[in-house]
């Protein structure tokens, strides 16, 4: 079911400061910031040869990232995103196996303009998993 690792997401308290570190200290290519109101975040992608790192900053007080940063004020790893060929088939199979899909269970459009779903971290050893259709 799973394809390649698309990205690892890191929640950050200050997106501009994080961008500077990745660009200036690590010499990485970083995308332009993109606000995703439906997800309550502003994101950038640090692009490397074999995958990406997504840096997330809260967009508003009700952002799930704001809640994450309350517990982790310095930031930290938020989720891993894996690619799937058919997100609806993947969702249905996972639900049959008792996996909890967050939200209403319907895919939303993610930062890459593709459908995404999140799986409950309690079903994956404490790791929040995002699936993205490719």
Phi, psi and omega per residue, in radians:
X1 nan -0.844 -3.072
X2 -1.341 2.411 2.979
X3 -1.667 -2.523 -3.087
X4 -1.345 2.826 3.010
X5 -1.244 2.074 -3.125
X6 -1.437 -0.825 3.114
X7 -2.862 2.809 2.948
X8 -1.947 2.323 -3.087
X9 -1.834 2.360 3.118
X10 -2.104 2.152 3.055
X11 -1.377 2.338 -3.113
X12 -2.251 2.523 3.120
X13 -1.341 -0.377 -3.093
X14 -2.482 1.741 -3.054
X15 -1.083 -0.729 -3.118
X16 -1.113 -0.692 3.100
X17 -1.146 -0.696 3.126
X18 -1.152 -0.719 3.112
X19 -1.026 -0.795 3.141
X20 -1.028 -0.754 3.136
X21 -1.077 -0.808 -3.097
X22 -1.185 -0.675 -3.136
X23 -1.307 -0.931 -3.004
X24 -1.408 -0.743 -3.073
X25 -1.432 -0.779 -3.079
X26 -1.685 -0.207 3.118
X27 1.204 0.499 -3.070
X28 -1.530 2.740 3.003
X29 -1.473 2.212 -3.104
X30 -2.175 2.293 -3.139
X31 -1.221 2.948 3.049
X32 -1.242 2.589 3.088
X33 -1.058 2.482 3.140
X34 -2.300 2.088 3.087
X35 -1.415 2.308 3.099
X36 -2.158 1.414 -3.061
X37 -0.986 -0.615 -3.129
X38 -1.096 -0.483 3.137
X39 -1.784 -0.146 3.118
X40 1.272 0.544 -3.092
X41 -2.463 2.776 2.865
X42 -1.993 2.347 -3.045
X43 -2.249 2.714 2.873
X44 -2.363 2.781 3.075
X45 -2.070 2.251 3.012
X46 -1.591 2.055 -3.018
X47 -1.778 2.200 3.024
X48 -2.183 3.047 -2.987
X49 -1.013 -0.720 -2.978
X50 -1.882 -0.098 3.119
X51 -2.978 -2.894 3.109
X52 -2.362 2.776 2.933
X53 -2.039 2.256 3.112
X54 -1.734 2.232 3.039
X55 -1.793 2.202 -3.058
X56 -2.012 2.363 3.037
X57 -2.210 2.481 3.136
X58 -1.045 2.496 3.033
X59 -2.045 1.558 -3.097
X60 1.686 2.817 -3.084
X61 -1.211 -0.397 -3.096
X62 -1.599 0.106 3.133
X63 -1.116 2.416 3.042
X64 -1.091 -0.407 3.114
X65 -1.291 -0.563 3.059
X66 -1.072 -0.746 3.105
X67 -1.133 -0.704 3.111
X68 -1.066 -0.766 -3.107
X69 -1.239 -0.408 3.039
X70 -1.076 -0.663 3.128
X71 -1.506 -0.330 -3.096
X72 -2.384 1.274 -2.989
X73 -1.035 -0.448 3.115
X74 -1.482 -0.127 -3.064
X75 1.680 -3.057 3.113
X76 2.793 3.063 -3.129
X77 -1.105 2.264 -3.105
X78 -1.815 -0.851 3.137
X79 -2.777 2.930 3.020
X80 -2.057 2.460 -3.125
X81 -2.019 2.174 3.086
X82 -1.954 2.564 3.104
X83 -1.500 2.515 3.019
X84 -2.338 2.647 3.141
X85 -1.305 -0.669 -3.071
X86 -2.371 1.803 -3.022
X87 -1.184 -0.573 3.130
X88 -1.221 -0.778 3.105
X89 -1.096 -0.709 3.116
X90 -1.115 -0.801 3.122
X91 -1.025 -0.827 -3.091
X92 -1.116 -0.718 3.118
X93 -1.134 -0.764 -3.138
X94 -1.118 -0.736 3.125
X95 -1.101 -0.669 3.072
X96 -1.061 -0.547 3.129
X97 -1.521 0.090 3.074
X98 1.534 0.158 3.117
X99 -1.350 2.386 3.122
X100 -1.567 2.209 3.062
X101 -1.674 2.273 -3.102
X102 -1.287 2.765 -3.140
X103 1.295 -2.590 -3.097
X104 -1.512 0.007 3.112
X105 1.561 -0.153 3.112
X106 -1.636 2.428 3.116
X107 -1.068 2.582 3.010
X108 -2.027 2.814 3.110
X109 -1.425 2.217 -3.112
X110 -1.633 -2.960 -3.056
X111 -1.123 -0.410 3.130
X112 -1.624 0.134 -3.135
X113 1.332 0.320 -3.105
X114 -2.107 2.737 3.133
X115 -1.139 2.416 3.117
X116 -2.360 2.699 3.016
X117 -2.413 2.678 3.052
X118 -2.032 2.462 -3.131
X119 -1.881 2.481 -3.042
X120 -1.042 2.265 -3.117
X121 -1.084 -0.488 3.135
X122 -1.178 -0.325 3.105
X123 -1.548 -0.113 -3.099
X124 -2.366 0.899 3.007
X125 0.966 0.626 3.085
X126 1.531 0.003 -3.130
X127 -1.741 2.229 3.029
X128 -1.339 2.202 -3.108
X129 -1.976 2.296 3.010
X130 -1.877 2.401 2.987
X131 -1.932 2.377 3.120
X132 -2.222 2.243 3.114
X133 -1.312 2.361 3.106
X134 -1.944 nan nan
